[in-house]
Amino acid sequence: MSLRRLFLAPLAFVSIVYAPAACAPARHAVAATTDAAPLPSSCHDCPVWNAPQTPFRVHGNTYWVGPHGLGSILVTSPQGHVLIDGALPESADGIMARIRSLGFRVEDIKLILNSHVHYDHAGGIGAIQRVSGATVAASPRSAPALERGAVGPDDPQYALRIPVIPVKNLRVIHDGETMHVGSLALTAHFTPGHTPGGTTWTWISCEGDRCLYMVYADSQTPVSADDFYFTHNTTYPTAIADFRHSEAVLDSLPCDILMTTHPGASNFWERVAARDSGNANALIDPQACRRLAAASRTSLAQRIAREDSARALGH
């Protein structure tokens, strides 16, 4: 068995992809009405991840505009909008179509933020930037990969890299920095481990006088290419310590509504379905970030145990 199979097969739960039948009810169901003709798929799982999804309001000025299996979040204001993540390269047209279907202009996106630079989250950013003219902001470890259009050798998935459109007009940010567009204020929290430059974003969205802490959490799963060991490697030796740091960050964040890069990691569609069925508060869970951190600790411990076993067997 290859190292990739040995390490990744038991981790299948960390990248759950919900089939269209498991979607929320009608107004959030999978629908092709807001998507352009699809581009060729860039990976085996990409057609499922990129399944079209009707856009909708999460809370206040926060909207889901991504495909069904990958996060892309629009935060709006009269002075301009912020987009977080661009999903796959072939997702860009669909994301822009969804934004327009909500009544917003892509050209009013002033800032594009990124969780991490893998092709399934950063792949569409370059194309959306070209249409919108927005500035892209990223962590120091992510910025070089966005500029060249591919992850570097310090990334656990370097051997699996799929190139994306390079990003221009890029601003490098620091941990804890708050980015502003008009009245919007979104704060970066570096949460590395899955990638060296991973970033979680937080902000506040209000509906009337009800204001909630919104969290878009980066991936917290120890997934890698063949032959990469989180426990011993020369390209990303701080990976395990980085995971520990990120878990502590998630434990500490105010967290009313959690969204994740892969919605299955936060049971997002089940919560949306419950809200649409009449539970108005179903998306609100102040313990959700702590549960995500706990799941990360469990999957990392399992990964370490598998690596130890593989080394003992001489793999």
N, C-alpha and C positions, 0 to 999 in steps of 0.2 A: 504493500500500500504506500502511495506517495505521502510525503510529509503533509502536503496540502489536504489530502483526504483524512489523514490521521488527525490533523489539528482542527479542520473545519467542519467535518461531518457532525460531530456532537454539538457544534455551535449553530446549527441551522435555525434555532429559535430566535437568534438575535437579528435575523434579517427577514422576518416574516413578511410575506407579500400577500395582501388580501385580494382574493379573486373578485371579479365584478359582482358575483352573486352575494358576496359578504358586505357589500357597500351599505351605506346609509340609505334611508328612503328616498323617494322620488327626487326631491329638489337638490339632493347631494349625490344622486346616483351617477354611475359612469355614463357619460354621454359624449357623443362626438360633435355636438353642435358648435362648440367653440374652438375646435382644433383644426389646424391646417392638415393637408395630406402629410402622412408621416414620412420622415427620412428613413433610409436604411438603418437597421438596428446596429448599435455599436457593441453589444455584448449578448450573451445567452439569455440573461434574465431581463434585459432591457425592455422587450416588448411588454412584459407584465408590469414592470415598474412604470413604464410610460403610458399605461392605459389611461385614456382621457377621463377627466374628472370635471364635473360642473363646478365652477368657482363659487365660494360662499363666504359670508361674514363669519369669522370666528368670534370676535367680540369688538365692539366699537369700531375703530378704524383699522382693524387687523383682518386680513382676508387670506384665505387659502386659494392660491392660483396655480399650484403645482399639478402635475399629473397624479393619478391615484396612488402610486407607490413611492413617490418622492416629494419631499417638502420643497415648496417655494412660497414665500410669504410676502404679501404686499402690505405695507403700513402707509397710510395716506394722510395728507394734510393739504390745506388750500395752497400752501407755498411750494408743494412738491412732495414726491413719494420716495419711499425706501423699499427696495426689493432685497430679500434675503434668499440667496441660492438660485441657481438657474437650471438645476436638475441635469439631464443628459444633453449632449449636443443636439439630438433630435427632438428635445423637449421645448426648445426656445420658441418656435413658432406657436406652439400650443399655449405656452405661458403668456405670450404677448396677446394672443387672441382672447384668452380668458380675462386678462386685465381690461381689454377694450370692451368685452361683453358686460363688465361691471360698470361701465360708464367712465372709466379712467383712461387717460392718455399715456401710452408708453413713453412718449417724449417728455412727460412730466416726472419721470423717475430721475431723481437727482443723484442717488447714491445706491450702489449695489454692494451688499455685504455677502460674505462667504463663511460657511461653516468649516469645510475643509476642501482640499483641492482634488479629490478624486473625481473622475469623469462623470459620476452619477450625481454630483452636487455642483460642480463648477463647470460642467461641460457646456451649458447653455449661456454662461455669463458673457462670453465674448460677443456672441451674436446679439444678445439683448443690449449690451453696451453700444454696439455699433448703431442700433436704431435709436436708442434713448439719448446717447451722448453722456451718460452718467459717469461719475467717478466710481471706481471700484476700490473698496477698502479691505485690507487683509493683514493678517499677522506677519511678522518678519519671516517666519519659517514657511508661510504659504505664498508670500508675494513672488519669490523667484519662480516657483512652479507655475503660477498664473501667467507670468510674463513670458515664459518660454513655452507654455502649453502642455507641460508634462511634469509629473512628480519627479523628485530627485532620488538618489540612492539611499537617502536617509528614511524614506517612506517604507513601511512594512510591506506595501503592495507594489513596490517598484517594478518587480518582474512581471506584474500583470498590467502595467500602465497602458492606458489608451489615450492617445493625444487629443487635445481639445484646442479650440481657437484661442490663440494667445490674447491676453488682456492688455490694453494700453491705459494710460491715464490712471495709474494705480497709486493709491496712497497707503503707506505702511503705518499701521496703528500700534499702540502699546496696550498692554494688559490693563484693563480698568478704564480705558479711554471711552468717553461718550461722544458719539457722532450725532451731529445736529443737521436737520433739514427743516427749516421753518420752526414750527412748534414741536417737532418730533425730536426725541432724544433716546438713542439706542446705545446700550453699553456693552462693550466687548469683555468677555471673561475667557481667558485662554484656558482651554480644556484639552490638552494634548494627550497622546497615548495611541489612539486609533491612527492618527497622523501627528507628526511633530508640530504642525501649525494649527491644530484644531481650535475652534472658537465657538463658544456659546454666546447668544445674544439675548439681552433682556430689555424690556421697555414697559411702559404703562399705557394701557388703552382704556378709554372711558366710554360708557353708554349712559348718557345723562349724567347723573351724579355717582354712578357706580364705576369706580376705577379699579382695575385688576392688574396684577403683576403678570406679564406675559414672558414666557421663556421659550426660546427656540434652541434646544440643546443639540450639541454636536454628537456624533456617534461615539459610543463608549464601548466598542466591542474589539477584542484582540484578534482581528482577522488579518491574515497575511498571505503573501505568496509562498510557494514552495521554498523550503530550506531557510526560511527566516525564523529565528528563535527570539522571542521576546526576552527570554532568560539569559541569553548570551549572544551578542552580535556586536559588530564593530561599526555599523552604520547608524544605529539609533540606540546607543547603550543606556539612555535614560528612560526608555519606554515604560518600564514598570513603575518607576518613580513618578513619571508623568501621569500615568493612570491614577495612582494614589492621590496626586494633587487634584486631578480633575474630579474625582469622586468627592473629595472634601469640598471643592467649590460647589458642586451640585447640592451637597448637604446643606450648604449655608445660604443658598439663594432664596429670596422671597419668590414664591412660585405658585400662582393661582391657576394659570392655564399653561400646561406643558404641551409643546409641539416638538417633534423630533424629525431629523433628516429622513429617516425611514419611519413612516407613521405607525407601523406595527410595533416599534419599540416602546411606544407609549399608549398602546391600545386606542389610538386616536379615533379610528372609524367606529369602534364600539361606543365610545363616548359621544361621538356625533350622532349616531343612531339613537342613543338614549335621549339626547336633547331633542331630536326631531320627533320622538315619540311622546314628548310632553314633560320630560324632566328638564326644566329650564337651567338647572345648575349642573348638569351632567358633565360639562367640560371642566368644571372647577374642582380642583383637588390639590390643596396646599401641600400634600405629602408626595405628590407625583415625582418631583425631582429627587427626593430621598429614595424613593423606590427605584428610580433609574440608576442611582448611585449604587444601591444594594445589588441590583442585577449585574452591574459592571463588576463589582467585587466578586460575585459568584462566577461569572464567565471567565474573569482573569485567573481566579484560583484554579478553575478547571483547565484552562489553557496551560498554566504553569505545571500542573500535575501531568498533563499529557506530554509536555516537552521533557519533563524529568523521566517519564517512562520511555520516551523515544530515545533519549540519550543512553539510558540504561541498556536498551536493546541494540545500541550501536548505530541508530539512524542519524 
